[in-house]
């Protein structure tokens, strides 16, 4: 590449981190790693009205959970700081004033009431080429009037003066040549009345200052591109402009429109990486982490929403994604979100983890269910035995809880209709002579006794399982019995006989 790769993820600290935002961060990270570049976290906190306390820390926690830690950030500054836009405030006005001096921007003194009146007068009002000369701004006021208004600190904004009848075009790394007619673009505000820049000015000034080489962002920002292209040109920085890549949208499961938090609430799945607690209301929006997803699975799933490596491979570790990622394989089309597929990824990743890797999370899940683990070696044996049966981390509670606590309830509907005194007698005899030194020996003895008592082994396996587990699930029933031990197995059999026979 011509210049050193520097990319940035630039979220606003306004609430939970949508999985689309995490994917943008992930693609930035992967591109940086693939090209020996630098991945920067820049916090775009210029909209003070939408700023939410704790949101920046939450974003950092989400990135750390995913394993896509920035090389430079507010907490890990490099040579291009500050990394919060609010701390860069003095630089923006200087460039906004430069644009005015060069004839590319203007002061606008219109009040909220004046703008509202104009919106009522003109349907679909846009402040731009067709209307700017009807408004109260430095294009319609005299120089002395403007000077007086500025001297008296009259509230005002600075707007870009979009040229008439021009075509703005650029090369998008995903979409190829993209062009816009300036007649369709309004005069966006660059600097707000509080002196803070809007996204349009800040993103250009900061990308220049931080020497950003490539800008990955969501497709929803495509309509803003002509403003940014013009600003790079008007500020005399065109040769330093980053290469743009507008990522495809993550779509609702039916493919109609962008996936939103509301869709997740309606359909019962998370759209945030981690739990987000609204500091004002206390409302908690559930995240993939707390629902029981492994970060490996979450990242893998996100990477394949709009990208593939050209093969049928579906499981990728982060290191493998770093090696194989390429912009050329990013799709232009939106990617439908499929929660069942997301769970499939998680199931596959759980299956390949070591018990040691899963153990801390499983312990937490069991602790939440009131089960304290004292024997880590025993827990690891259990995890290896049942992990293939778990799709989400909370599944480990149902699939392993009976190893630590005898079932309080039984699936009686599966036992009682065919329960007989003869079966009760069989289990009494089996319990008295139980031998659990080896699963194969235990099963052989069980089947021999069944034959002696005139039963087919299959008639007794299900009641035996329900005695030990409480339901029709779990690994091999003799594997369970071996781990429980003879004394515990005998006690559970005797307790269940009494319940089944009542």
KAMOQUI-V281368 format. One line per field, one symbol per residue. ss: DSSP state (2 for helix, 1 for strand, 0 for the rest). phi: phi as a letter, one per 40 degrees, with the letter a starting at -180 (. if undefined). burial: b if it has 16 or more other ideal C-beta (glycine too) atoms within 10 Angstrom, else e. Layout:
BEGIN
ss = ???
phi = ???
burial = ???
END
This chain:
BEGIN
ss = 0000011110000000012222222222222222000111101000000000002222222222220000011001000000012222222222222222200011110002222222222000000000022200100000222222222000001111000000111111000111111222000011100000102222222222200001111122222222222222220002220011111001100000010022222220000100011000000110122220002222222220001000000000022222220022210000110022222222222222002222222222222200000002222222222222200000222222222200000002220222002222222222220000002222222222222200002222222222222000000022222222022222222222222220
phi = .cbdcbbbbbcccbicccccccccccccdcccccbfbbbbbbccbccccbcbdgccccccccccccgbcccbadcbcbcbccbbcccbddcccdccccccdcgbaacbbdcdcccccccccbcfdbcadcbdccbcaccbccdcccccccccfcdabbbcccccfbbbbacccbbgcbbbccccbccccbbcccgcccddccccccccccfccbbcacdccdccddcccccdcccgbdccccccaccccccddcgbgccbdcccccbgbcbbcbdbbcccbgcbbcbddcchccddcccdccdcchaacgbccbcbcdcccdcccacdccccccbccbcccdccdcccccccccccccddccdccccccgbccbbcccccccdccbcccbcbdccccccbdccbbcdcbbccccbddbcbcccdcdccccccbcbbcacccccccccccccccgbcddcbccdcccccbhacahcdcccccdccgccccdccccccdccccc
burial = eeeebbbbbbbbbebbbbbbbbbbbbbbbbbbbbbebbbbbbbbbbbeeeebeebbebbbebbebbebebbbbbeeeeebbbbbbbebbebbbebbeebbeeebbbbbbbeeeeeeeeeeeeeebebbbeebeebbbbeebeeeebeebeeeeeebbbbbbbeeeeebebebbbbeebebebeebbbbbbbbeeebbbbbbbbbbbbbebebbbbbbbbebeebbbbbbbbbebbeeeeebbbbbbbbbbbbeeeeebbeeebbeeeebbbbbbbbeeeeeeeebbbbbebbbbbbbbbbbbbbbbbebeeeeeebebeebbebbebeebeeebbbbeeeebbebbbbbbeebebeebbebbbebbeeeeeebeeeeebbebbebbbebbbbbbbbbbbbbbbbebbeebbeeebeeeeeeebbebbeebbeebebeebeebbebbbebbeeeebeeeebbebbbbbbbbeeebbebbbbbbbbeeeebbebbeebbeebee
END
